[in-house]
Every structure is written in structure tokens, then in C-alpha cells.
Amino acid sequence: MTRLPDPARLAFAGGSLDLTVPRVMGILNVTPDSFSDGGRFLAREDALASARKMAAHGADVLDIGGESTRPGATPVPLDEEWRRLSPVLDDVVALGLPVSIDTYKAEIARRACAAGAVIVNDVWGFQKDPAMADTVAEAGAAAIMMHNRAAADPQIDILADIDRFFERSMELADRAGIPRARLMLDPGIGFGKTLDQNYLILNRLESLHKHGLPLLVGASRKRLIGAVLRVETDDRLYGSLAAHTIAMMKGAAMVRVHNVQPHADAARIVGATRREGLS
């Protein structure tokens, strides 16, 4: 079992999340074009039903997004992104779980935090919108800083590239005055990486603990699962569960998933091994 960064806790305004056991982030996409569940939760009641189901099944965090970040997705104007989010955000916050806003736009993050979101999940790690780090600092929110690339390059050392990216993101966070206790890193499985690079990251995940921050891994239903199992998106649960269990055993503090209940069970088993002093 891989040792976790110390202290293993994610802080945010008004509270914190204990990361000494693995946590599960449930995905709520209010988008028409997300790669796995696009269009399923556009209606307000459908989105709320999904959020309630994930909460009942053991989600520790609910991550809501109004713009697809899948490869090739069409960028969404700010007003349209907010139009998708605003009808459901208050009710999702009211469920009582920490809510994460999945956006790389500072203004969306500001509005969502004002509505009660406490985590900003930025797929460009503060490096897309120059106002993002300051926005997170002002809101007192936690932040997940994900590694990303505009395109995959099979020739690069992907782990070295991730290290450089993370150092830059942490520098931006430091400049904005965001405490390290409010930060989490995500190596960005499936974002600007080849299949081999994705599996290298998963295999060498423990090397990223040198940055001293907790790690989130999101492999749910992604192409790296389908390419190995040769199954379509909706049939990738078991492969996703295997990938995330490997990540948790290598010290991932949180996994971002579509299917909450089986991952919550897996997280409890991994957590039990940590409590037995095997970390």
C-alpha cells in the first residue's frame, strides 16, 4: 500500500474532507454531448434524481459540469454553460454533500461557489483562464488541478510533462495565496495522452506523490478501458472499477466515477486495508 501525503485532508471554506480513506466523486454532466452520458441529465428533474441516487449510493463529492471536455467537444459560451448549471446547482448543493464545479472558466467557478460549490475542478490546472487561481482563492474553495495537453505526443516523457505542469499549477496557486491544504492534483487520464501513456501513468501513479498533494484519478468509462476490453462506453464498468481500484491501492485519495455504488464498495475495502496499518 502506498503512503499518502500528510496531512491527508482536503480543506475548503466551511469544512474539509478526510482523505485517510479513499473518496468517491460522482459525475453529474448537465450536457448534451459528454462522451458517456451526454443528454441524459439535461432535464432538471433527471439531473436531481441522478444526484440523489449517487448520494444514496455513497458518493462523497458530487461533481457537476455544464460543458463537455471530451476530445473534440465544441467549446460552450459562458452564458450557455451557466444556463445549464443554474437550474440544478442550488438543489444539488442542498443535498448536503460537498459540491465540485467542473469548469475551466473563472466566472463560472465564481458563480458556482457563490451558489454553494466548495471545490473547483479545473481540467486545465489554472493555466487556461488567468483569473482562475485568484477566483478560487477569493471563494475559499478547494481546487483540483488537472494535467492537460492540447494533443497527444507519443514521443514525450509524459510523467516529466505532468511534473512540469503540476509545478506551474502549484506556482499559480501559491501566487494567489491558496493554501496547499486546499489543493489536489489529477494526472488527467485520457486528456492529451496516448493509450500507452495513460497506462504508464496508472502504473507509476505513486511517483506523483512527490508533489505532496492528494491525487484524484478519473478513468471512468474512458477509451483506455474500451481499447483493452473492446467494449462500448456503457459496458466499461468492470474495467473502470479495476483501474480505479489499482489507483486507490497506489494511493489515489479520490476517484471520479459514473457508477458510484460499486466504487464506494471498492473504496471501503481499500480503506479497510489502510486502517489495518498497511499504508
VEXDREN-2710 file (C-alpha; in Angstrom, 1 decimal):
% VEXDREN-2710
k/r/px/py/pz
1/MET/0.0/0.0/0.0
2/THR/1.3/3.4/-1.0
3/ARG/1.7/6.0/1.7
4/LEU/-0.5/9.1/1.4
5/PRO/0.6/12.7/1.6
6/ASP/0.4/14.1/5.1
7/PRO/-2.0/15.5/6.2
8/ALA/-4.5/13.5/4.1
9/ARG/-7.3/16.1/4.2
10/LEU/-8.8/18.5/1.6
11/ALA/-9.9/21.8/3.2
12/PHE/-12.4/24.3/1.9
13/ALA/-14.4/27.2/3.2
14/GLY/-16.7/25.8/6.0
15/GLY/-15.2/22.3/6.2
16/SER/-12.9/19.7/5.0
17/LEU/-12.9/16.1/3.6
18/ASP/-10.9/13.4/5.3
19/LEU/-8.7/11.6/2.8
20/THR/-7.2/8.9/5.0
21/VAL/-9.7/6.6/3.3
22/PRO/-10.4/6.8/-0.5
23/ARG/-13.2/9.0/-1.5
24/VAL/-15.7/8.7/-4.5
25/MET/-16.7/11.7/-6.6
26/GLY/-19.9/11.2/-8.6
27/ILE/-20.1/12.7/-12.0
28/LEU/-23.2/14.8/-12.9
29/ASN/-23.0/16.1/-16.5
30/VAL/-25.8/18.5/-17.5
31/THR/-24.5/18.5/-21.0
32/PRO/-25.9/17.3/-24.4
33/ASP/-22.5/15.9/-25.6
34/SER/-20.4/14.3/-22.8
35/PHE/-18.8/11.1/-24.1
36/SER/-20.6/8.7/-21.8
37/ASP/-23.9/10.2/-20.6
38/GLY/-24.4/13.3/-22.8
39/GLY/-28.1/14.4/-22.9
40/ARG/-29.3/12.0/-20.1
41/PHE/-29.5/14.6/-17.4
42/LEU/-30.3/17.9/-19.2
43/ALA/-33.8/18.0/-17.6
44/ARG/-33.7/19.4/-14.1
45/GLU/-35.6/16.5/-12.5
46/ASP/-33.4/13.9/-14.3
47/ALA/-30.2/15.7/-13.0
48/LEU/-31.5/15.9/-9.4
49/ALA/-32.6/12.2/-9.5
50/SER/-29.1/11.2/-10.6
51/ALA/-27.6/13.4/-7.8
52/ARG/-29.8/11.9/-5.2
53/LYS/-29.1/8.4/-6.4
54/MET/-25.3/9.0/-6.2
55/ALA/-25.7/10.4/-2.7
56/ALA/-27.7/7.4/-1.6
57/HIS/-25.1/5.1/-3.1
58/GLY/-22.2/6.5/-1.1
59/ALA/-20.8/9.4/-3.1
60/ASP/-18.5/11.7/-1.0
61/VAL/-18.5/14.6/-3.5
62/LEU/-20.8/15.5/-6.4
63/ASP/-19.0/17.0/-9.4
64/ILE/-21.3/18.9/-11.7
65/GLY/-20.3/20.2/-15.2
66/GLY/-22.1/22.1/-17.9
67/GLU/-19.5/21.8/-20.7
68/SER/-18.2/18.6/-22.1
69/THR/-14.4/18.3/-22.0
70/ARG/-14.2/15.2/-24.2
71/PRO/-11.7/15.2/-27.1
72/GLY/-13.2/17.1/-30.0
73/ALA/-16.0/18.7/-28.0
74/THR/-17.3/22.1/-29.1
75/PRO/-16.4/24.9/-26.6
76/VAL/-19.5/26.3/-24.9
77/PRO/-20.0/30.0/-24.3
78/LEU/-20.0/31.1/-20.7
79/ASP/-23.7/32.1/-20.7
80/GLU/-24.8/28.7/-22.1
81/GLU/-22.7/26.8/-19.6
82/TRP/-24.3/28.8/-16.7
83/ARG/-27.8/28.3/-18.3
84/ARG/-27.3/24.5/-18.0
85/LEU/-25.9/24.7/-14.4
86/SER/-28.1/27.3/-12.7
87/PRO/-31.4/25.4/-12.6
88/VAL/-29.9/22.4/-10.7
89/LEU/-27.0/23.8/-8.7
90/ASP/-28.9/25.0/-5.7
91/ASP/-30.8/21.7/-5.3
92/VAL/-27.6/19.7/-5.7
93/VAL/-25.9/21.8/-3.0
94/ALA/-28.9/21.3/-0.8
95/LEU/-28.3/17.5/-0.7
96/GLY/-25.6/18.2/1.8
97/LEU/-22.5/16.7/0.1
98/PRO/-19.5/18.8/-0.9
99/VAL/-20.2/20.0/-4.5
100/SER/-17.5/20.4/-7.1
101/ILE/-17.9/22.6/-10.2
102/ASP/-16.2/21.1/-13.3
103/THR/-15.1/24.2/-15.2
104/TYR/-12.0/25.9/-16.5
105/LYS/-13.8/29.3/-16.6
106/ALA/-13.2/31.6/-13.7
107/GLU/-16.6/33.3/-13.9
108/ILE/-18.4/30.0/-13.9
109/ALA/-16.4/29.0/-10.8
110/ARG/-17.2/32.3/-9.1
111/ARG/-20.9/31.9/-9.7
112/ALA/-20.9/28.3/-8.7
113/CYS/-19.0/28.9/-5.4
114/ALA/-21.4/31.8/-4.6
115/ALA/-24.2/29.2/-5.0
116/GLY/-22.5/26.8/-2.6
117/ALA/-19.9/24.8/-4.5
118/VAL/-16.8/24.3/-2.4
119/ILE/-14.4/22.6/-4.9
120/VAL/-13.3/23.8/-8.3
121/ASN/-12.3/21.0/-10.7
122/ASP/-10.2/22.7/-13.4
123/VAL/-9.2/20.5/-16.3
124/TRP/-6.5/23.0/-17.2
125/GLY/-5.0/23.4/-13.7
126/PHE/-5.3/27.2/-13.5
127/GLN/-3.5/27.5/-16.9
128/LYS/-6.4/28.2/-19.2
129/ASP/-8.1/31.2/-17.5
130/PRO/-5.6/33.6/-15.9
131/ALA/-8.3/34.7/-13.4
132/MET/-9.0/31.1/-12.1
133/ALA/-6.4/30.9/-9.3
134/ASP/-7.5/34.3/-7.8
135/THR/-11.1/33.3/-8.1
136/VAL/-10.6/30.1/-6.2
137/ALA/-8.6/32.0/-3.5
138/GLU/-11.3/34.6/-3.1
139/ALA/-14.0/32.0/-2.7
140/GLY/-12.1/29.9/-0.2
141/ALA/-12.7/26.9/-2.3
142/ALA/-10.6/23.8/-2.7
143/ALA/-9.2/23.1/-6.2
144/ILE/-8.4/20.1/-8.3
145/MET/-5.7/21.0/-10.8
146/MET/-5.6/18.5/-13.7
147/HIS/-2.8/18.0/-16.2
148/ASN/-3.9/18.5/-19.8
149/ARG/-2.4/18.8/-23.3
150/ALA/-3.9/20.2/-26.5
151/ALA/-2.9/17.0/-28.3
152/ALA/-1.2/13.7/-27.5
153/ASP/2.5/13.3/-28.3
154/PRO/3.8/9.7/-28.2
155/GLN/7.4/10.9/-28.2
156/ILE/7.4/12.8/-24.9
157/ASP/8.1/11.6/-21.4
158/ILE/4.6/12.0/-20.1
159/LEU/5.5/11.8/-16.5
160/ALA/8.1/14.5/-16.8
161/ASP/5.5/16.6/-18.7
162/ILE/3.0/16.1/-15.8
163/ASP/5.6/17.1/-13.3
164/ARG/6.4/20.4/-15.1
165/PHE/2.7/21.1/-15.5
166/PHE/1.9/20.5/-11.8
167/GLU/4.8/22.7/-10.7
168/ARG/3.4/25.5/-12.8
169/SER/-0.1/25.0/-11.4
170/MET/1.2/24.9/-7.9
171/GLU/3.2/28.1/-8.5
172/LEU/0.0/29.8/-9.7
173/ALA/-1.9/28.6/-6.6
174/ASP/0.9/29.9/-4.4
175/ARG/0.9/33.3/-6.1
176/ALA/-2.9/33.5/-5.5
177/GLY/-2.5/32.6/-1.8
178/ILE/-4.3/29.3/-2.0
179/PRO/-3.1/27.1/0.9
180/ARG/-1.7/23.7/-0.1
181/ALA/-4.3/22.1/2.2
182/ARG/-6.9/23.2/-0.4
183/LEU/-5.3/21.6/-3.4
184/MET/-5.5/18.3/-5.1
185/LEU/-3.8/17.0/-8.3
186/ASP/-5.2/15.0/-11.2
187/PRO/-2.9/13.5/-13.8
188/GLY/-5.6/13.8/-16.4
189/ILE/-6.1/10.2/-17.7
190/GLY/-7.4/10.4/-21.2
191/PHE/-6.6/14.1/-21.8
192/GLY/-4.0/14.6/-24.5
193/LYS/-2.3/11.3/-23.9
194/THR/-1.8/8.1/-25.9
195/LEU/-3.2/4.7/-24.7
196/ASP/0.3/3.6/-23.5
197/GLN/0.8/6.9/-21.7
198/ASN/-2.4/6.5/-19.8
199/TYR/-1.4/3.1/-18.6
200/LEU/2.1/4.3/-17.7
201/ILE/0.5/7.0/-15.5
202/LEU/-1.7/4.4/-13.8
203/ASN/1.3/2.0/-13.4
204/ARG/3.5/4.8/-12.0
205/LEU/0.9/6.8/-10.1
206/GLU/2.8/6.6/-6.8
207/SER/5.6/8.7/-8.4
208/LEU/3.3/11.7/-8.3
209/HIS/3.1/11.7/-4.5
210/LYS/6.4/13.6/-4.6
211/HIS/4.4/16.8/-5.1
212/GLY/3.0/16.4/-1.6
213/LEU/-0.7/16.8/-2.6
214/PRO/-3.5/14.2/-2.7
215/LEU/-4.3/12.7/-6.1
216/LEU/-7.6/12.3/-7.9
217/VAL/-7.9/9.7/-10.7
218/GLY/-10.7/9.7/-13.3
219/ALA/-10.7/6.8/-15.7
220/SER/-14.4/6.1/-15.7
221/ARG/-15.6/4.6/-19.0
222/LYS/-12.8/6.2/-20.9
223/ARG/-11.1/5.0/-24.1
224/LEU/-8.2/3.3/-22.2
225/ILE/-10.9/0.9/-20.8
226/GLY/-12.6/0.3/-24.1
227/ALA/-9.4/-0.2/-26.1
228/VAL/-8.3/-3.1/-23.9
229/LEU/-11.7/-4.7/-23.3
230/ARG/-13.1/-3.9/-26.7
231/VAL/-16.5/-2.9/-25.3
232/GLU/-18.7/0.2/-25.8
233/THR/-18.9/3.0/-23.3
234/ASP/-21.9/1.6/-21.3
235/ASP/-20.1/-1.7/-20.8
236/ARG/-17.0/-0.3/-19.2
237/LEU/-18.0/-0.5/-15.5
238/TYR/-15.8/-3.5/-14.6
239/GLY/-12.8/-2.2/-16.4
240/SER/-13.3/1.2/-14.7
241/LEU/-13.6/-0.4/-11.3
242/ALA/-10.4/-2.3/-11.9
243/ALA/-8.5/0.8/-13.0
244/HIS/-9.7/2.8/-10.1
245/THR/-9.0/0.1/-7.5
246/ILE/-5.4/0.0/-8.8
247/ALA/-5.3/3.8/-8.4
248/MET/-6.6/3.6/-4.9
249/MET/-4.1/0.9/-4.0
250/LYS/-1.4/3.2/-5.3
251/GLY/-2.6/6.0/-3.0
252/ALA/-5.2/7.9/-5.0
253/ALA/-7.2/9.9/-2.5
254/MET/-10.3/10.1/-4.7
255/VAL/-11.7/8.6/-7.9
256/ARG/-14.1/10.3/-10.2
257/VAL/-16.8/7.9/-11.5
258/HIS/-20.1/7.5/-13.2
259/ASN/-21.1/4.3/-11.3
260/VAL/-20.9/5.3/-7.6
261/GLN/-22.1/2.2/-5.7
262/PRO/-19.5/-0.3/-6.8
263/HIS/-16.7/2.2/-6.5
264/ALA/-17.9/3.1/-3.0
265/ASP/-17.7/-0.5/-2.0
266/ALA/-14.2/-0.8/-3.5
267/ALA/-13.1/2.3/-1.7
268/ARG/-14.3/0.9/1.6
269/ILE/-12.3/-2.3/1.1
270/VAL/-9.2/-0.3/0.2
271/GLY/-9.9/1.9/3.2
272/ALA/-10.1/-1.1/5.5
273/THR/-6.5/-2.1/4.5
274/ARG/-5.3/1.4/5.3
275/ARG/-6.9/1.2/8.8
276/GLU/-5.1/-2.1/9.4
277/GLY/-1.8/-0.2/9.3
278/LEU/-0.7/-1.4/5.9
279/SER/-0.1/2.0/4.5
END
